[in-house]
Amino acid sequence: MGVSHTALAVGIAASCLVHSSAWAQGQTRVIRPADLPPAFREQLSRGAVARVSSRGVDTVRGSPQVTLRPGEVLAARTDEAPTPVPNPPTGPGPTHTDSLYRLPFTYVGLDRAGETPMVYRPVYVPEGPLRYRPGDDAFSGTFLLGLQDSANPSAARELGTPVRIRFGGDADSIAPDSVVLRVTNSQLERIRVFAHAVLDSLRVFIVPAFDPRGVGVWLPIQPALAFDQVPSGIQGLGIEGATLVVGIRGARPRDSMPVTLSVSRGSLETNRIFVSDGGGVVKLRSAGLGPATVSARAPGWLPVQTTIIYRWPLVFLAAALLGGLLGAFVGLGDLGRRSRSALVRSATRGTLVGLVVCAVYFGIGINLLQFQVDVRFFNEIAVFALAALAAMFGIPALSALDKRRGRAPGS
């Protein structure tokens, strides 16, 4: 590729010497088809070469010679797909990886001074796979776009006519959505890609001004684990638990895979679950107060973590105390016949019994009441009702203890 570009540059330079006086007067420059690359000549014979200038884009028809006016450049699609350019070997070892890709577009023109012939192609440089961002529940990544002058890869030269390229494809957003390239070899524009629902790879269209078809490039996706709809906080001190769903982003595995879980504070019902396309479930129980970090890892996948705040169980305390107080008064029957001290003793006992029953049930899952209770999810009404029932009917174990001591239950 570099040899043909060098020969082209020499040929154009010879042509330029013949017509230097005409160019100085702002007249057209003649470039013979024989001085063009073979792929470029083939497109010229097909009438598929475009002349790009500030006035717009028109088609150059096949002719014995091609003319360029000041500020014009010739452009053609010389391939159908990007061409990988491998890194040069640095020593013995495995084969080297591709560092950049030439896009299937070739430009022929002169530098900004109108003196030096140039042949250049757009190139894009991947900057790794798109990675998952848990805060946005989306993937993001970048790639670089520039112009490569193969005949002079170490020289940065300003173009007489800038190359304008815009972007499209399957991404939710691309920033910037277009670039203007003015210098070869040294100007590399960073393009940021952002997408939510993607699998395996993401297609981005790179579209030059002269060719609306553009070309699609595929950016790889680094699959990741994700926590779905995690609560920002739950009540601490072991009062409340949460059901966590571990999902998958960026891939669709055929079989379930093992995922290892850990938590900095609190407890998980298991530290290993199997996650399929529909996700996996694990239950978390709070402990203490403050932030807790839950992490999920799997071989070959990006790990993920989330933070849940363990808050003071004020809602639990309020519901349990109010429920116990109300249950105590309901259990007394006619309050008008009770002395003040009896009301105080009953209210105190009822609130304490209600609080104990709720703490034991929601904390360690033991039911102290004399009838079956099955509260599947923590909620304020459940705490209030359980405390009220405990205050009204009491704890059977406490009643039996009172009888052995010769006291009336609740006295």
N, C-alpha and C positions, 0 to 999 in steps of 0.2 A: 504493500500500500504506500509506504514512504517513498520507494523508488519511483513509482509512477507519478506521485505528487511532485517530486523533485524535477523529473523530466518535464512535467507540465510547466513548472515555474520557469525553467530555462527557456522553454519554447515561447511562453508568453513574454518573457523578458526580451527575447530577440525581436518579437513582433512589436513590443513597446518602443524599442530603440528606433525602429523604422518610422514610427508615427509620433515621436516625441514632440515635434514642433506643432503638429495638429492638436495634440492633447493640451499643450500649453495654451492654445487659443480657445480651449473649451469645446473642441470638436469631438466627434465620435472616435472611439478606439476600436480597431478591427482585431478580432481574435479568430484565428483559423480553427475549424473543427479538429484538424489534426493535432492541435496543441491541447485539446481537451482530453480528460480521462476516458477510457473506453466506455465505461458505463454511462458517462455523461454524454458522449457522442451518440450512443444508442438512443438515449432519451431525446436528444436533439433531432435525430432522424424521424422519431415518432411524433414530433411536435409537442413533447412533454416537458420542455425546458421553459422556465418562467423568468421573465425579466422583472426584478423587484426594484422599485425606486420610491421616492416620496410621493410620486403621483399615483402609485398603486401597483398592481400586478397584471402583466399581460403575458401572452404566450409567444415564444420565439419559434418561428417555423424553420424547418430544415432548409439550409442554404449553404453555399460554398464558404461563407464566412459569417461571423457573428459580430455585431457592433455593440459597444458599450458607451453610453454617454456618461458624463460626470454624475456621480451619486447613484449609479446603477450597479446591480450585481445580478449574476445569473444563478439560478437555483433549480435543482432537479431532485426528484426522488430516485435514488440509484440503487435501492434495495427495498425489501419488504419488511424486514425485521431488524432490530438492533444487533450489532455484531460485538461479541465480547472481545476485549483486548486484555490478554493475560499479563500479569506482572512478569517482569524479567526474572529469571532464576537467580537466586542469591547464593547458591551453593548446592552441594549434593543433598538430596532429600526427596520428599514426595513432590508431586506436581504442584505448581503454584496456582493460586486462585485468581479469578478475574477481579480487577480493580475498577474498571470502567467499561462502559459500553458505548460504541459509536452508533448514533442514530442514522437511519437510512436516508439522509439528506446531505447533498453536497452543494457547496456554494463556490462560485468562481468570481473573483473581482480584484480590486486593487485596494491598497491601504488608503488611509485618509488623505495622504498627500498626493495620491494618484500616481505614485512612482513605482511601487513594489507589487508585483503580481502575487496573489494569495489564493490558495485552495484550502478550505476548512470545512469541518463537519461538526455538528453539535454532538456532545457527549454527555452522558449522565453517569454519576458516581453514586452507587448505593451507600448508605450510611447505617447499615445493619437493618434487621427486621423491625417492623412496627411493633411497639411494646404496649402492653395493657396499662392503662392509668385508672386505678380503682376509683379515684375521686370523681372522674367523669364517666366511668363505665364505658370506656372507649379506648381504641388503639390510636397511637400517634407515632410518627416517625418523620425522618427527613431524607432527602437525597439532594445531590448537587448537580447543577446543570451549567455547562460552559461550552466553549468552542475550542476545537483542537486543530492547529495547523501542523499537519504531519510532516511537511517539508522543513518546518522551522519550529520544532517542539519546545525549544528553550527560549524563544523570543516572544515577547508580548507586544503585539502590534495592534494599533487602533484601526478599526474598519472605516472604510469610506461610507458604507451604508450599514446601519445597525441591523441585527437579526432580532426579529420580534417573535416570541413564542408564548403561547397561552396553554392552559392546562384544563383538563376535564377528566371524566371517568366516574368511578363508582364511589369515590370518597365523599363524605358529608361536607367537608370543606378542604380547600387547598389554598395556602397563603404563602406568597402572593399568587393570584390567579393568572398572572402573566409576567414575563420578564423581557427586558431589552438588553441584548448582549452587544457590547461595543468593542471588546478587546479579546484577542485570541490568547489561549493558553493560561492566562493568569486570572481572568474573571470567572469566578465560580459562584453562582447564585444558589443559596440554600432554600429549598422548597419544603414546607412543612405540610404533612398530610394528616388528616383527622377523620376517623371513621368509627361507627358504633358496631353495626352487625356485619362482621366479615368472617370468612372461613379460609384458612390456609394462606391466601395471598389476596392482594388488592390491586386492581387494574387502574392505572393512571394513563390518560391520553396526553401525549405531548404533540402539540399542533403548531407548526410554523405558519407564518402568514400566507405563504404561497401554496400550501397544500392543506385544505380543510380536512382531509381524511386523517391526517396525523398518524401517529403510531402508538400502540399500547405497550406499556411496560408493566411488569408484574412485580410488586413489592412484597416480599415474604412477610408472614405474620408469625410472631413468637407466641404460641399458645400459652394461656395462663389460667390459673385457678382464680375464682372470684367468690366473694360472699354476697349472697342475694338478700336484699332488704333487711339489713342488720339494724336492730334498734340502736339508737344513739346512747341510750342508758336504760338501766333497770334498777330496781331497789336492791340495795346492798345488804350486808350482814347475813347472807344466805336466805333471805326472805323470798326473792324472786329468781326465776330461771328464764332462759330464753332458748328457743329452737333456732339453730343456725343452719342455713342451707348453703352448701358448698357447690358452686356451679363451675362450668367450663366456658372459656371464651377463646375464640379464634380457631377452634377445631371441633370435629365431631367424631370422637373415638368409637370404634366398633364394639369394644368390650369395656366393661367397668375396670377402673384402675384404682389401686390403693392410694390413699391420701393420709398423710400423717398430720395430726393436729396437736397443738400445744397452746396453753394459756398461761399468762404471767401471774394471774390472780384468779382464784375461783377453781372450779372443777368441771371437767367434761365427763360425760357418761362413758366415753371411750376415746382413746387417742388414735384410733385407726378406723377409717370408714372406706367404703368402696363407692366411687363416684362414676356414674354413667352419664349419658347425654342428658338425662333428666335431673342430674344433680344428686347429692347425698345429704343426709340430715344427721346432726349431732345436737345434743342438749347440753346447755351450759347452766351451771348454778353459781350464783354470785358468792363472794366471800369478802368481808371487809368493806372498805369504802375507797373510792377513787378510780382512776383509769385502769383497765385491764386490756391487754393485747392478746388477741387470738390469732394464731398463725396456722397456715395450711401449706404443705409441701408435697410435691410428687416428683419423681425422677423425670428429667427432660422438660419440665414445665416451670414457668415463672412462678415463684412462690407469691403468696398474698397474705396480708394481715389486715386486721381491722381492730379498732379500739372501741370498747364499750365502757361507759362510765357507771360505776356502782354508786348510787345516790343514797342519802339517808332515807330510810323507809317511812317517811312521814305519812304518806297516803295509807300505808298498812296500819300504822299506829292509830291514826285518826279513825279509820273504819272499824278496827278491832275494839277500840275503847268505846266508841259510840254504840256499836252493836251490843257490846257487853252491858253497857248502861241501860239501853232500852230493854234488853232481854231481862235484866234484873227487875226492873219496874213492872214489866208484864207478868213476871213470875210471882210477884207479891200479891197480885189481885187488887183488892180494895185498899188503895193507898191511904184513904182517910182514917182508917182504923190503926194505922201503924204509927209508932212513935218516931220522933225525929232520929233518934239514935239507931233504931231498927232500919230506917230508910238508908241512913249513911252506911251501916254495916252491909246491908244488902247490895247497895250500889257499888261499894268498894269490892266486895267479893265477886259480884257479877262482872265488873270490868276486868278484874285480874284473871278470873276463870276464862273469860272470853279471849283475853290476850294470850294466855298460856295455850289454850286449845288451838288458836290460829297459828301461833308460832310453831308448835309441834307439828301441826298438819302441813303447813306450807314450807317449813324448814326441813323436816326429815321424812314427811309423808306418813306419819302415824296418826290414826283417827282415835281420839280419846272419848268420843261420844258413844252413846249406847245404840245408835242406829247407823246404817251405812251412809257414808258421804262420799261422793265422787265428783270432785271439782277438777276438771281437766286443765283449765287455764286460770292463771292468776287474774283476778279482777276485784275491784273495790266492793261490788255487791256481794260477791262470794265471801269475802272476809267479813263484811258487816253481818251477813246472814249466819255464818258459822259462829261468830262471837255471840250473837243474840240467842241462838239455839243452845250454846254452851251455858250461857247465864240462866236461861229458863229451865233447862233440864239437868244441868250439872254434869259433873264427871263421875261416872259410876265408881271408879276406883276411890275417889275422895269420899263418896257417900258410904262405901263399905268401911273405910278407915274411921269415919265419924261414928259409925255404929259400934265398932269395936271399942272406941273410946267412951262410949256411953253418951254421946251427944246427938242431938237431933241434927239431921243434915241441914246445912245452911245456917245454923245458929252461930 
